[in-house]
Amino acid sequence: MALKGLKDLHYAVIQTESSESTTYDTPKPLGPAIAFNLQPAVNRGNLRADDKVLFSDTNKGPTAVTLNTAYLDKQVEADLLGKTVNSNGTLSDNANDKAPYVAVGGRAENARGGYDYFWIYRIQFAPAEENMNTKEETPAYQTKNLAGEAIPRLDDGEEKLRAWSEDETITDNAIFDEWFNEVINADWLAQV
């Protein structure tokens, strides 16, 4: 899976979640994509006996997420981090801000042609580190990296969904037309 790009990042705030279901708000554009990195945590344990490893097992932990965009509109930043856009147009950070769980989707150009589409179902972001530097002779842009964790959904344990637009086994290519209109699930069927 050689990818050569990233674009069309979208997010959807989780409206309700329980052990029975997860519902999302309508997806919205996130911001011009620079990078979106996922680093799964895998914890390994070994049972040693008779001077050797008899059994080995792994468990997945949370996936570390790093998101970098050219900019975030203030309403997007408020949605992702639980901040408030005030009536006078300013954006407040408050000690009581609580970032919601969100889904993040997008697409990346595949070296074999077409695009790899994805949705990460349940991420909670933390406020970004901010760095500001004075101008120098060579322009240098400073962008924020949002860090967060992705964990499985409560109702079905799903973490991520991927689809390649050139995959001949995909039964209905309309899924790609709908990819950013709703958070796509594994059991997605076109509305008739």
Secondary structure per residue as TSV (DSSP state, phi and psi in degrees):
chain	resnum	aa	ss	phi	psi
A	1	M	-	360.0	82.0
A	2	A	-	-90.4	119.0
A	3	L	B	-108.9	151.2
A	4	K	-	-140.6	55.0
A	5	G	-	155.2	175.0
A	6	L	-	-157.9	131.7
A	7	K	E	-158.2	170.1
A	8	D	E	59.2	40.5
A	9	L	E	-64.7	135.9
A	10	H	E	-132.4	158.4
A	11	Y	E	-136.0	155.4
A	12	A	E	-141.3	122.7
A	13	V	E	-73.1	136.6
A	14	I	E	-72.2	121.8
A	15	Q	E	-84.2	-47.4
A	16	T	E	-142.4	148.3
A	17	E	E	-150.9	143.7
A	18	S	-	-154.9	-174.7
A	19	S	S	-73.1	-8.2
A	20	E	S	-101.7	-33.0
A	21	S	-	-161.4	163.0
A	22	T	E	-131.3	129.6
A	23	T	E	-120.3	143.3
A	24	Y	E	-117.7	151.9
A	25	D	-	-70.1	167.5
A	26	T	-	-64.2	133.5
A	27	P	-	-60.2	145.6
A	28	K	E	-129.7	151.6
A	29	P	E	-60.6	139.2
A	30	L	-	-90.2	-49.4
A	31	G	-	157.0	162.7
A	32	P	-	-60.7	120.9
A	33	A	E	-74.8	132.1
A	34	I	E	-107.8	-52.2
A	35	A	E	-155.4	146.3
A	36	F	E	-140.9	109.5
A	37	N	E	-117.5	137.1
A	38	L	E	-121.2	128.4
A	39	Q	E	-128.2	96.8
A	40	P	E	-65.0	143.6
A	41	A	E	-98.7	125.2
A	42	V	E	-122.1	122.4
A	43	N	E	-104.2	127.7
A	44	R	E	-114.8	139.5
A	45	G	E	-128.9	142.1
A	46	N	E	-122.6	138.1
A	47	L	E	-100.3	117.0
A	48	R	E	-105.9	135.7
A	49	A	E	-158.3	151.6
A	50	D	T	51.8	41.5
A	51	D	T	60.9	31.5
A	52	K	E	-156.9	171.0
A	53	V	E	-87.2	118.4
A	54	L	E	-88.2	-39.5
A	55	F	E	-139.6	148.7
A	56	S	E	-136.8	138.6
A	57	D	E	-141.5	156.6
A	58	T	E	-130.9	150.5
A	59	N	E	-132.4	140.4
A	60	K	E	-85.2	140.3
A	61	G	E	-107.1	-167.5
A	62	P	E	-62.9	152.9
A	63	T	E	-97.0	124.3
A	64	A	E	-73.5	132.8
A	65	V	E	-120.8	133.8
A	66	T	E	-126.1	128.2
A	67	L	E	-123.1	128.3
A	68	N	E	-131.8	126.3
A	69	T	E	-128.0	161.6
A	70	A	S	-60.4	-37.3
A	71	Y	-	-164.6	162.1
A	72	L	-	-122.1	125.3
A	73	D	-	-61.2	152.8
A	74	K	H	-61.6	-35.2
A	75	Q	H	-68.4	-35.3
A	76	V	H	-65.4	-45.9
A	77	E	H	-60.5	-41.2
A	78	A	H	-62.8	-44.0
A	79	D	H	-63.5	-42.7
A	80	L	H	-73.7	-31.7
A	81	L	H	-114.9	3.3
A	82	G	T	73.1	24.0
A	83	K	-	-83.6	177.5
A	84	T	E	-120.2	130.3
A	85	V	E	-91.7	117.6
A	86	N	-	-79.9	162.0
A	87	S	T	-61.4	-22.5
A	88	N	T	-90.3	5.3
A	89	G	S	93.9	-4.3
A	90	T	-	-83.2	161.3
A	91	L	E	-113.6	123.2
A	92	S	E	-103.1	140.4
A	93	D	-	-101.0	135.9
A	94	N	-	-137.0	149.5
A	95	A	T	-59.5	-23.7
A	96	N	T	-95.6	5.8
A	97	D	-	-58.8	138.1
A	98	K	-	-132.6	111.1
A	99	A	-	-68.3	132.4
A	100	P	-	-81.6	169.1
A	101	Y	-	-81.6	138.2
A	102	V	E	-134.9	158.5
A	103	A	E	-101.1	145.2
A	104	V	E	-126.5	129.6
A	105	G	E	-129.0	162.3
A	106	G	E	-176.4	-166.4
A	107	R	E	-148.3	151.9
A	108	A	E	-133.9	135.8
A	109	E	E	-65.4	133.6
A	110	N	B	-95.3	137.6
A	111	A	T	-61.3	-23.4
A	112	R	T	-84.3	-1.4
A	113	G	S	110.4	158.0
A	114	G	S	70.1	-161.4
A	115	Y	E	-131.5	147.3
A	116	D	E	-92.7	120.8
A	117	Y	E	-100.2	149.4
A	118	F	E	-150.0	153.2
A	119	W	E	-132.2	129.1
A	120	I	E	-102.7	121.0
A	121	Y	E	-79.9	-27.5
A	122	R	E	-150.6	96.8
A	123	I	E	-122.8	141.6
A	124	Q	E	-122.7	121.9
A	125	F	E	-93.8	157.9
A	126	A	E	-116.2	157.4
A	127	P	E	-55.2	146.8
A	128	A	E	-83.9	150.1
A	129	E	E	-69.5	136.5
A	130	E	-	-114.5	128.5
A	131	N	-	-125.0	134.7
A	132	M	-	-130.3	131.6
A	133	N	-	-126.2	152.8
A	134	T	-	-69.6	157.9
A	135	K	-	-68.3	146.9
A	136	E	-	-127.5	-178.2
A	137	E	S	-61.7	-36.9
A	138	T	S	-99.8	121.9
A	139	P	-	-59.3	137.4
A	140	A	-	-136.5	120.4
A	141	Y	-	-85.5	144.3
A	142	Q	-	-117.3	119.9
A	143	T	-	-122.9	156.2
A	144	K	-	-86.8	140.1
A	145	N	E	-104.1	116.4
A	146	L	E	-85.3	133.3
A	147	A	E	-111.9	148.0
A	148	G	E	-162.7	-172.6
A	149	E	E	-131.0	139.7
A	150	A	E	-105.6	131.4
A	151	I	-	-133.2	161.6
A	152	P	-	-64.4	153.1
A	153	R	-	-65.4	152.4
A	154	L	T	-70.9	-35.0
A	155	D	T	-81.9	-33.9
A	156	D	T	-135.4	0.3
A	157	G	-	75.3	2.4
A	158	E	-	-67.5	141.5
A	159	E	-	-115.9	-40.8
A	160	K	E	-153.2	150.7
A	161	L	E	-131.9	135.9
A	162	R	E	-131.7	150.4
A	163	A	E	-152.3	138.9
A	164	W	E	-100.1	128.6
A	165	S	T	-65.0	-17.3
A	166	E	T	-101.2	7.0
A	167	D	-	-72.2	115.0
A	168	E	T	-71.8	-13.2
A	169	T	T	-86.6	-8.1
A	170	I	-	-72.2	122.6
A	171	T	S	-78.0	-21.2
A	172	D	-	-143.6	104.6
A	173	N	T	-69.0	-6.7
A	174	A	H	-63.0	-18.2
A	175	I	H	-56.4	-35.9
A	176	F	H	-73.7	-28.5
A	177	D	H	-69.1	-27.7
A	178	E	H	-97.5	-5.3
A	179	W	T	-51.7	-39.4
A	180	F	T	-103.4	6.6
A	181	N	T	-92.4	-19.6
A	182	E	S	-155.1	161.8
A	183	V	-	-78.3	116.2
A	184	I	-	-80.0	132.1
A	185	N	-	-105.9	166.3
A	186	A	T	-61.6	-27.1
A	187	D	T	-97.9	21.3
A	188	W	-	-59.0	135.1
A	189	L	-	-134.0	143.0
A	190	A	-	-60.3	140.6
A	191	Q	-	-75.2	129.6
A	192	V	-	-100.3	360.0
